């Protein structure tokens, strides 16, 4: 899930940098450098147990689990869309049925 939050938080952090130091490119560059350092350290802390205990094969398994390339991206996306449409359609039919019965 954290992959989905990184883009909004990154854009927000860059927007704050731009807002605080709009004319000073040196300070913006320094802020971006600090963001990269913080990102790299956080990434290293999060992934270090997997690297230490399991090695490369564990990392490959995690990456293949996050991005379902082995089992087929198409199957995962179709299942997600089908689930979304099923539940949205069910709610839509309930609302229409309720309005018609009045």
SVG drawing of the C-alpha trace seen along z (x, -y; Angstrom):
<svg xmlns="http://www.w3.org/2000/svg" viewBox="-44 -35 66 52">
<polyline fill="none" stroke="black" stroke-width="0.4" points="0.0,0.0 2.9,-2.4 3.6,-2.5 0.3,-4.2 1.1,-6.9 4.6,-7.8 3.5,-9.9 1.1,-12.2 3.5,-12.7 6.4,-13.4 4.4,-15.9 3.2,-17.5 6.8,-17.8 8.0,-19.3 5.1,-21.8 6.0,-22.8 9.6,-23.3 8.5,-25.4 6.2,-27.5 8.7,-28.2 11.7,-28.9 10.0,-30.1 12.9,-32.2 15.9,-30.5 17.0,-27.6 19.8,-26.7 17.5,-26.1 15.1,-24.2 18.0,-22.0 19.2,-21.5 15.6,-20.5 15.3,-18.0 18.7,-16.6 17.5,-16.1 14.3,-14.5 16.3,-12.0 18.5,-11.2 15.5,-10.7 13.8,-8.6 16.9,-6.4 17.4,-5.9 13.7,-5.1 13.8,-2.6 17.0,-1.0 15.5,-0.7 12.3,0.9 14.0,3.4 17.0,4.2 15.3,7.2 14.5,8.8 18.0,8.3 19.7,9.5 17.5,12.6 16.5,13.7 18.8,12.3 18.0,11.6 15.5,14.4 13.3,13.0 13.4,9.6 12.4,11.1 9.5,12.8 8.3,9.6 8.6,7.6 6.7,10.3 4.0,10.2 3.7,6.5 3.7,6.4 2.0,9.6 4.1,10.2 4.4,14.0 0.7,14.7 -0.3,12.2 -1.1,8.6 -4.3,9.1 -5.8,11.5 -5.3,9.3 -6.7,6.2 -9.7,8.0 -10.5,9.3 -10.2,5.9 -12.4,4.3 -15.0,7.1 -15.2,6.7 -15.6,2.9 -18.2,3.1 -20.1,5.9 -20.4,3.9 -21.1,0.6 -23.7,2.2 -25.3,3.8 -25.6,0.5 -26.9,-1.2 -29.6,1.4 -30.7,1.1 -31.0,-2.7 -33.0,-2.4 -35.2,0.3 -35.9,-1.8 -36.8,-4.9 -39.2,-2.9 -41.0,-1.4 -42.0,-4.8"/>
</svg>
